[in-house]
Amino acid sequence: MESNVGFAHYWAQGDAVSHTVAYLLLMMSIASWFYILSKAWAAWRIRRSSNALEQFWQAPSLGDAVAAMQGVDSELIYTPMAERASEAAGIFNRQQAAPSLNAATAPDELITRTLRREINRVSARLERGLTLLASVGSTAPFVGLFGTVWGIYHALAAVSASGTVQIDKVAGPVGEALIMTALGLVVAIPAVLAYNAFTRINRVVLAELDGFAHDLHAYLTTGERVGGDRRQP
């Protein structure tokens, strides 16, 4: 209760600069929490669909495998790779090599390029918002510190203008100005923790995707999964 009263008093005594710093911290907090919640929801859905890879390889045919994966992969992490790679392999399986750059490319190279493009697409999607979280985590403490320094300067200037210097007249405004540093840390700490957690999650997902791409490439070019049984496309 006392902290709320202190902040209210600090806000009433603050000028345009201190108000701007407070609004900036508020916007940084809202933006970071938006990405934290949205990416946490997406990460939970991705982990729920991790068994899509096992269902893919348990299907009797390639078409059934893609259909089974579509029903499980709610975040569309693995399914587009299987669909695009199957289409790339189908160009040559159906002998529909129309005059194009794809037709002049070897089947192995075309499938490899397709898989690499899908990995890059998923990687870019998973990294969306991480730059903002890293920026908030690294700059919010300094923004709050700037607000504190400005608030202390503003308080000391007011005390100096009054002509009387008393410890109670200085300690109150200085203590209230320190609230900005605390707010900067409150904004920064969740962003830093979330950034580290999502970086770890993305690394695991991309490792699974890279392994799936390796197996899928082997299957589409040789008809056999690496370490698995031979299948018919």
C-alpha positions, 0 to 999 in steps of 0.5 A: 500500500505504501509503495502504491502511495509512493509511486502515486506521489512520484507520478504526481511530482514527475515531469514529462521525462519521467512520465515518458520513461514510465510509459515506455516501460509499460509498452515494453512490458505489454509487448514482451508479455504478449510474445511470452504468452503467445509463444508459450501457447505455441510451444505447448501445441508443438510439444503436443504434436511431437508424436506426429513424426511417429505417426508419419512413419507408421502409416502404410503409404506416403499419402496416408502418412501426410494425412495422419500428420495433418491431423496431429500437427496443429502448428504446421511445423512438420506437415509442410515439409512432408508435403513440399518434399513429396511434391518435389519428388513427385515431379520426377516420379510422374515424369512431369519435367516441364521446361523449368529450373526445377526440371533441370535440377537433379531429384536429390538436389531438388528435394534437398533444396525443398527440405532446407527451405522448409527448415529455414521457414520454421526456424524464422517462425520460431525465432519470431519475437525473440529479438524483442524479448532480448531487446527488452531484457537488455534495455529495460533495466537501463531505461528504469535506471535512467528514470531513477537518475532523472527522478533523483535529479528532479528531486534534488533540483526541487529541494535546492530551489526551496532553499532548505536541505533536510534529510526527510526532504531528500530521502522521500523523493530519492526513494520514490525515484528508485521505483523506476529501477525496480520497474525496469527489473520487473519488466526485464527479468520475465523477458530474459527468462522467457528468451532463454526458455524459448531458445532452448525449446526452439533448439529441440524442435529444430533438432527434431525437424532436422532429423525428420528432414534427413530421414525424409530425404533418404526415404524419397531418394532411396525408398528407405528410411535411415535405419528403417524398413523399405517402403513404397511411396 
